[in-house]
Amino acid sequence: MGRTKEKKRPKALGAAQKERDTILMILAVTFLLGGISGCLLEQKFASGIYFRRFLEQAVQDAPIPTWWRASWTVFRWPVCAVVLSLFPLAGWTIPGLFFLRGFFLSYGIVAGIEAAGAAGVFWAGIVFGTTCLVTVPIFFILGTTGLLRKAHVPEIKGTLLRRVMVCLPVLGLCVCMERAATPRLLHLVLAALSNGG
């Protein structure tokens, strides 16, 4: 009897890993499709002119964001992934959320590059890089866990709450980075862009 349990356990674990990999692949593909759509749409509408005006105004005044604004910027996508995983249509809404995240992220990056040329890469790296390096992987972790929870994978029960608790301090650190480092770096890059242009 003990041997049959041991044989069933690796099969169940393999099935759970296969399910996790499938869900992760679906979310990655929808994120990339959103990113490609954002790039194509930005190229079609060419919002670089509006973005240049924004950059000119931002050079003169680069305020430090409030705690609420920085928290909203960092927490909104992971919180949406967790909240949507609690609803019945999570299998449709979470991939849609990943599509939107990829879309808006790539649209902003391409608009910055179009407005500022090669220096726009530095601008995008400062504006999106400090928080996206951490929040996008957390977004993927929470979205995958939420969909696994909806798929009734037995090993995932209670894991969503544990992963949220582990991610909270990391996201809190991102809020501090968003308030402390990003405005100063952005001001330096924008000043260099305006002096160079």
C-alpha positions as CSV (number, residue, x, y, z in Angstrom):
1,M,0.0,0.0,0.0
2,G,2.9,2.4,0.8
3,R,4.4,1.7,-2.6
4,T,1.3,2.6,-4.5
5,K,1.1,5.9,-2.7
6,E,4.8,6.5,-3.6
7,K,4.1,5.7,-7.3
8,K,1.0,8.0,-7.4
9,R,2.8,10.9,-5.8
10,P,5.4,11.4,-8.6
11,K,2.6,11.1,-11.3
12,A,0.5,13.7,-9.5
13,L,3.5,16.0,-9.0
14,G,4.3,15.6,-12.7
15,A,0.7,16.4,-13.7
16,A,0.8,19.5,-11.5
17,Q,4.0,20.7,-13.0
18,K,2.7,20.2,-16.5
19,E,-0.5,22.2,-15.6
20,R,1.7,25.0,-14.1
21,D,3.9,25.1,-17.2
22,T,0.8,25.2,-19.5
23,I,-0.7,28.1,-17.6
24,L,2.6,29.9,-17.5
25,M,3.0,29.5,-21.2
26,I,-0.6,30.8,-21.8
27,L,0.1,33.9,-19.7
28,A,3.5,34.5,-21.3
29,V,2.0,34.3,-24.8
30,T,-0.9,36.7,-24.0
31,F,1.6,39.1,-22.4
32,L,3.8,39.0,-25.5
33,L,0.8,39.4,-27.8
34,G,-0.2,42.5,-25.8
35,G,3.3,43.8,-26.1
36,I,3.4,43.3,-29.9
37,S,-0.1,45.0,-30.2
38,G,1.2,48.0,-28.1
39,C,4.2,48.4,-30.4
40,L,2.1,48.2,-33.5
41,L,-0.6,50.6,-32.3
42,E,1.9,53.1,-31.1
43,Q,3.7,53.0,-34.5
44,K,0.3,53.6,-36.2
45,F,-0.8,56.6,-34.1
46,A,2.7,58.0,-33.4
47,S,2.2,59.7,-30.0
48,G,5.8,60.8,-29.9
49,I,4.7,64.5,-30.2
50,Y,2.6,64.4,-27.1
51,F,5.3,62.5,-25.3
52,R,7.9,65.2,-26.2
53,R,5.7,67.8,-24.7
54,F,5.4,65.7,-21.6
55,L,9.2,65.4,-21.4
56,E,9.7,69.1,-21.8
57,Q,7.3,69.8,-18.9
58,A,8.8,67.1,-16.8
59,V,12.3,68.6,-17.1
60,Q,11.1,71.8,-15.4
61,D,9.4,69.9,-12.6
62,A,10.0,66.3,-11.5
63,P,8.0,65.9,-8.4
64,I,8.3,63.0,-6.0
65,P,5.2,60.9,-6.3
66,T,3.0,60.6,-3.2
67,W,2.8,57.4,-1.3
68,W,-0.7,56.7,-2.8
69,R,0.4,57.2,-6.3
70,A,3.6,55.1,-6.0
71,S,1.6,52.4,-4.2
72,W,-1.0,52.4,-7.0
73,T,1.7,52.2,-9.7
74,V,3.4,49.2,-8.0
75,F,0.4,47.3,-6.6
76,R,-2.3,47.7,-9.2
77,W,-1.4,44.8,-11.6
78,P,-0.5,42.2,-8.9
79,V,-3.6,43.1,-6.9
80,C,-5.8,42.8,-10.0
81,A,-4.3,39.3,-10.7
82,V,-5.1,38.2,-7.1
83,V,-8.6,39.6,-7.1
84,L,-9.5,38.2,-10.5
85,S,-8.4,34.8,-9.5
86,L,-11.1,34.8,-6.9
87,F,-13.9,35.1,-9.5
88,P,-15.4,32.3,-11.6
89,L,-14.2,33.6,-15.0
90,A,-10.5,33.8,-14.0
91,G,-9.6,31.6,-16.9
92,W,-10.6,34.4,-19.2
93,T,-10.0,37.5,-17.2
94,I,-6.4,36.8,-16.0
95,P,-5.0,36.2,-19.5
96,G,-6.9,39.4,-20.6
97,L,-5.2,41.2,-17.8
98,F,-1.8,39.9,-18.9
99,F,-2.6,41.1,-22.5
100,L,-3.4,44.6,-21.2
101,R,-0.2,44.7,-19.0
102,G,2.0,43.8,-22.0
103,F,0.1,46.3,-24.2
104,F,0.4,49.3,-21.9
105,L,4.0,48.5,-21.0
106,S,5.2,48.2,-24.6
107,Y,3.1,51.2,-25.7
108,G,4.8,53.4,-23.1
109,I,8.3,52.1,-23.9
110,V,7.9,52.6,-27.7
111,A,6.4,56.1,-27.2
112,G,9.4,57.1,-25.1
113,I,11.9,55.8,-27.6
114,E,10.1,57.5,-30.4
115,A,10.0,60.8,-28.6
116,A,13.5,60.8,-27.4
117,G,15.4,58.7,-29.9
118,A,18.1,56.4,-28.6
119,A,18.1,58.3,-25.3
120,G,14.5,57.1,-24.8
121,V,15.9,53.7,-24.0
122,F,17.5,55.2,-20.9
123,W,14.3,57.1,-20.1
124,A,12.2,53.9,-20.4
125,G,14.7,52.0,-18.3
126,I,14.4,54.5,-15.5
127,V,10.6,54.9,-15.6
128,F,9.7,51.3,-16.2
129,G,12.8,49.4,-15.2
130,T,13.1,49.9,-11.5
131,T,9.7,48.6,-10.7
132,C,9.1,46.3,-13.7
133,L,12.1,44.2,-12.9
134,V,10.4,43.1,-9.8
135,T,6.6,43.7,-10.3
136,V,6.3,41.8,-13.6
137,P,7.8,38.5,-12.2
138,I,5.5,38.9,-9.2
139,F,2.6,39.5,-11.5
140,F,3.4,36.3,-13.3
141,I,3.8,34.4,-10.0
142,L,0.5,35.6,-8.6
143,G,-1.4,35.2,-12.0
144,T,-0.1,31.6,-12.4
145,T,-0.9,30.7,-8.8
146,G,-4.4,32.2,-9.2
147,L,-5.1,30.2,-12.3
148,L,-3.7,27.0,-10.8
149,R,-6.1,27.6,-7.9
150,K,-9.0,27.9,-10.3
151,A,-7.8,24.6,-12.0
152,H,-8.2,22.9,-8.6
153,V,-4.6,21.6,-8.5
154,P,-4.4,20.0,-5.1
155,E,-0.9,21.1,-4.2
156,I,-1.8,24.8,-4.7
157,K,-4.5,25.1,-1.9
158,G,-3.4,27.9,0.4
159,T,-0.4,28.8,-1.7
160,L,-2.0,31.9,-3.1
161,L,-2.2,33.6,0.3
162,R,1.4,32.5,1.2
163,R,2.7,33.9,-2.1
164,V,0.9,37.1,-1.6
165,M,2.4,37.5,1.9
166,V,5.9,36.8,0.5
167,C,5.4,39.3,-2.3
168,L,4.1,42.2,-0.1
169,P,7.4,43.3,1.4
170,V,9.1,43.1,-2.1
171,L,6.3,45.3,-3.5
172,G,6.7,47.6,-0.6
173,L,10.4,48.0,-1.4
174,C,9.4,48.8,-5.0
175,V,7.2,51.6,-3.7
176,C,10.1,53.1,-1.8
177,M,12.3,52.8,-4.9
178,E,9.5,54.5,-6.9
179,R,9.6,57.4,-4.5
180,A,13.3,57.7,-3.7
181,A,15.4,56.7,-6.7
182,T,13.2,57.0,-9.8
183,P,12.3,60.8,-9.6
184,R,16.0,61.7,-9.1
185,L,17.3,59.5,-11.9
186,L,14.5,60.6,-14.2
187,H,15.2,64.3,-13.6
188,L,18.9,63.7,-14.4
189,V,18.1,61.9,-17.7
190,L,15.5,64.5,-18.7
191,A,17.9,67.3,-18.0
192,A,20.5,65.5,-20.2
193,L,17.9,65.0,-22.9
194,S,16.9,68.6,-23.0
195,N,20.5,69.8,-23.0
196,G,21.4,67.4,-25.7
197,G,18.4,68.2,-27.9
